[in-house]
Amino acid sequence: MAETAATATTDQIEHDGEGYRRRDFIDIAAVSAAGIGGAAVLLPLISQMSPSKDVLAESSTEIDVSAIEIGQAIKAVFRKQPLFVRRLTAAEVAEANGVAVDSLRDPESLADRTKEGHGDMLITMGVCTHLGCVPLGAAEGEVRGEFGGYFCPCHGSHYDTAGRIRKGPAPTNLEVPEYEFTSDTVVRVG
């Protein structure tokens, strides 16, 4: 019995009146070491999934729109895809606003697709929403389709001056990316 009492006191460390066994300390140390080891393994795996510097550099682009004449469109590149920037004429704005929104396949008004104060500046991705072809109509002399906007030669989708699908197999309007005017002449896309 005296041996059991001596073993019990040597296996316990007294702390604030409560007894802790040495085995508890070893358990806590082992779990802590396993947690630190797990974090050391996961950290490089997670950090390798971060985008590279060249991808981050293409995550946004700035376009100077001061040189775009009324009625003119330009093509730019955003995230390795074509981007159409078009300054609409007063007639094109009136035509787009004259269309009953509820008659459209993908109902959006011109005001929904442009920024307030810049209703004549339409910025869309230059990728047809049917199968990803590049529509015509941004460059001078290209076919603009039946509605004066864009025409996809691959399968015959016709878009109006607001980039809304009006005829053909495309299910939705041309995508409007996130953008903001940083000044009256510069647009940052992305």
N, C-alpha and C positions, 0 to 999 in steps of 0.2 A: 504494500500500500504506500509505503514511503517512496518507492521508486516511481509510482504513478504520479504522485504529487510533485516530485522533482521534475519529471518529464513534462508535466502540464505547465509548470512555471517557466521552463526553458523554451517551450514551444510558443509561448505567448509574450507579446511585448505590451506592456501596460501603456495606455494613452488616454488621458482624461477619464480614467476610471473604467474604460471599456477595454476588453482584451482583443487583440488582433493576432491572428496566427501568421507565422512567416509564410505559409502557403498562400495566404491572401495577397501578400505583397508580390510573390512570384507570379500569381495569376494576373494581377493588375499590370505588372511589368511585361508579361508575355502578350497580353492583349494590346497594350500601348505599342510595343514593337511591331506587332502584326499590322496595326493601323497605320503606323508610319511607313512600313514597307509597302502596304497597299497603295498609299498616297504616292509614294515614290515611283511605283509602277504605273499608276493611272495618269499622273501629271504629264509625262511625255506623250502618252497615247492621245490624250485630249488636246494638248497643244498642237499636235501635228495636224489636227483637223481645222485649224484656223486658216483663213484664206491667205494666200501668198501676197507679196507686195505688189506684183503686177496686177493681180485681181483687184486689190484695194484701190489701185490707181485708176482703174476703169470703172469703179463703182459710181462715179459721178462725172459729168462733163459740163463745161460751160460753153455757151454759144452766144456770140455777139449777133444780135438780131437787127442792129441799126442799119446794116447794108441791104436788108431784104426789102425790096420795093413792094408796093401794094399790088396784090395779084400774083406775086412771085412765091415760089417754094424752093427750099433747099433740102439737100440730103446731108445728114451728119451720121456719125457712128456713136452708138451708145451700147456698151456691154457687148461689143462685137456684132450688133444688129443695126440695120438701117433705122434712122430716125428722120421723120419728115417734119419740117418746120415751115408753115405756110401762113403768109399774111393775107387774109381774106379781103376782097373788095367789098364795098358797101352793098353791091348787088348780090354777092355770094352770101353775105351775112343775112340780108333780107330773104333770100331764097331758103337758107337753112332755117331761119326762124319761121317761115311760112308753112313749113311741113308740120302736119298734125303729129305730135309725138306718139300718141296712142296707135297710130297706123304703122309704126316702125316695128321691125322684128326685135330689135334691141332698143327699147325706148329710152332715148337720152336727148335732151335739148342741147343746142349749141352752148348755152350758158353753163350746162353741166360739164361740158368738155373743155372749157376755157377758164382762165382766171379772171376775176372781177377787175375791171379797168383795162383789160387786155382782150376784149371779146373778139378782136379781129386776128388774134394770133393763135393758130391751131397747131398744137404739138402732139404728134402721134408716133407710135412705133410703125415702121414701114414693113410690117409683116402681116400678110393676110391671115385672118383667123381661121381659115378653112384648113389649109395644109402647110402654111408657113412660107409661101412664095412671096416675092417682093412685088407689090403692085406698081403699076405705071401711073404717071400723072404728076410726079414731083418735078421732073425736069421739063424744060421748054420743049414743046413739040411732041410730047408723049401723049398717047391716047388716055383720055380722062374718063371714059365710060359714059353711059347714058345720063348720069346725073351731075357731070362736071367736076367730080372729085378725083377718085382713083379707080383704076381698073386692074384687076388681077388676071393676067393672060393665061395662067395655068388652068383654071376651071371656070372663068367667066364671072367672078364676083364684081359687082358694081357698088362703089361707095359714093356718097354725095360729098358736097364741099365741106361738111363737118366731119367726114370720116366715118359716117354711119352706113351700115350695110343696107342696101336698098333692093338688090337683086342678085341672085346667084346662091351658091351653096354655103357661103361663109355664115357661121351661126351668130357671130357677134360683131360689134363695131371694131374698128381699129383701136388698139389699146392706147390709152392716154397714160404715159408714165408719170410718176411723181416729179413735179418740177416747181420751181419758184423763180420769180423775177428778183434778182439781187439788186438790179437798178432798172431804169426804163429801157436800157439797151442790152442787158445781159441776163440770160436765163441759165440757171443751174438745174440740170436734169439729174435726178437720182438722189 
